[in-house]
Amino acid sequence: MRVLVKGAGVAGLTVAHALAARGAAVTVSDPSCGFSGAASWLAGGMLAPWCERESANEAVLREGQDAPDRWEAMVPGDVKRNGTLVLAPARDQGELKRFAGRTTGYEWLDEQQIATLEPSLAGRFRQALFFPREAHLNPRRVLTKLRDGLIVRGVRFIDILPDEQDFDHIVDCTGAARIAETASLRGVRGEMLYLRTAEVRLERPVRLLHPRIPVYVVPRGDGLFMVGATMIETEFAGPITARSLMELLNAAYALHPAFADAVVVETGAGIRPAFLDNFPRVERRGKLISLNGLYRHGFLLAPAMAAKAADLVFDPDTAGGHAS
Ligand SMILES: Cc1cc2nc3c(=O)[nH]c(=O)nc-3n(C[C@H](O)[C@H](O)[C@H](O)COP(=O)(O)OP(=O)(O)OC[C@H]3O[C@@H](n4cnc5c(N)ncnc54)[C@H](O)[C@@H]3O)c2cc1C
């Protein structure tokens, strides 16, 4: 079975992995080498289905719960199962209650328990929600590792579009590039930045609630932190705006004042591809299969969706033409 996977973001690589594991001869084509065109490169890497349930439908929790296990099987040793901490400044305690009312799978923590989990935050917050079953990973590390592992397994990576006639199936995983051709697909812009400081140490993603600008800080190790992310209904893919930069920096500072002296290492903006229900679709039309609409859940849901795409390649009749 010869399969062409178009796009080497998290969708394309997880599909390629699922197909290669089942014995397909896989070629991955992507014009942008080194992940520079992939929203996946900018992601936080949070595997947080219980927190996401605050605004996502139940299917995100159902399909995302075993994401840490699925990632562990693909990139052993890269999944950190330290949970998620959710905080709110004293004036926004109502936000914490609201978040608790819309989610499950958490424990309330007091000031002392917060300090035990994250000593850098000692004395800064009175209450928190802790989601112990959540996990995170470093997207750049796992994407690189996944691609390198696929090359070792014989998957071919090319930066040109080959003749599609040479393949039994084509799996389109080109993300936001499909927006213009897909009426129900839209882009949701996400801006982020990387800060470096030796003054703060965190073991897990920390979400800081705010009525207008909820943000998160994800530790990458060695004093590096990813701060994200805006959610803007636009397909504008240009650099981060001054307003977004200020808001993200303000939130990092509210989490810990030492972030004021951090070095801004990088800023970026990516377009999350999303359908109207913000849930991904795996669809087949003839020999063309598409996986798209991963929205803000690319790392959370791609492994499960990739398995569905592989089912459509190998068992087209039993799997049906639409799986979401
Ligand atoms: C700031 C930010 C933070 C995020 N944080 C998280 C998070 O913490 N957890 C989580 O689960 N998700 C997160 N997401 C969401 C996640 O990043 C996306 O859902 C995911 O990246 C979408 O993956 P994709 O493979 O569909 O698209 P992409 O990663 O954009 O990959 C598409 C690829 O297709 C290629 N391509 C385009 N046109 C063609 C063509 N004609 N032929 C071949 N290839 C082509 C592109 O070059 C690109 O490499 C975040 C997103 C952003 C922007």
The ligand as a Gaussian input file, in Angstrom:
#p B3LYP/6-31G(d) Opt

LIG

0 1
 C        0.114000      29.339000      19.846000
 C       -0.510000      27.966000      19.757000
 C       -0.534000      27.153000      20.880000
 C       -1.105000      25.862000      20.802000
 N       -1.059000      25.065000      21.903000
 C       -1.555000      23.802000      21.836000
 C       -1.476000      22.918000      22.953000
 O       -0.931000      23.279000      23.998000
 N       -1.992000      21.661000      22.835000
 C       -2.569000      21.222000      21.669000
 O       -3.018000      20.064000      21.625000
 N       -2.644000      22.050000      20.590000
 C       -2.166000      23.306000      20.652000
 N       -2.245000      24.147000      19.571000
 C       -2.960000      23.694000      18.384000
 C       -2.069000      22.908000      17.444000
 O       -0.838000      23.544000      17.278000
 C       -2.789000      22.755000      16.102000
 O       -4.029000      22.132000      16.300000
 C       -1.942000      21.881000      15.176000
 O       -0.673000      22.445000      15.026000
 C       -2.579000      21.677000      13.812000
 O       -1.743000      20.732000      13.193000
 P       -1.786000      20.417000      11.649000
 O       -0.783000      19.355000      11.426000
 O       -3.192000      20.222000      11.220000
 O       -1.305000      21.794000      10.954000
 P        0.154000      22.420000      10.841000
 O        0.969000      22.144000      12.050000
 O       -0.028000      23.840000      10.450000
 O        0.838000      21.596000       9.658000
 C        0.395000      21.720000       8.317000
 C        1.604000      21.472000       7.422000
 O        1.140000      21.383000       6.064000
 C        2.124000      21.978000       5.246000
 N        1.513000      22.301000       3.954000
 C        0.780000      23.384000       3.607000
 N        0.393000      23.291000       2.308000
 C        0.894000      22.108000       1.842000
 C        0.804000      21.418000       0.583000
 N        0.122000      21.940000      -0.461000
 N        1.420000      20.226000       0.444000
 C        2.120000      19.682000       1.478000
 N        2.205000      20.295000       2.701000
 C        1.607000      21.481000       2.877000
 C        2.614000      23.166000       6.028000
 O        3.909000      23.580000       5.593000
 C        2.647000      22.580000       7.448000
 O        3.924000      22.052000       7.743000
 C       -1.681000      25.416000      19.597000
 C       -1.653000      26.247000      18.466000
 C       -1.068000      27.501000      18.528000
 C       -1.020000      28.357000      17.285000

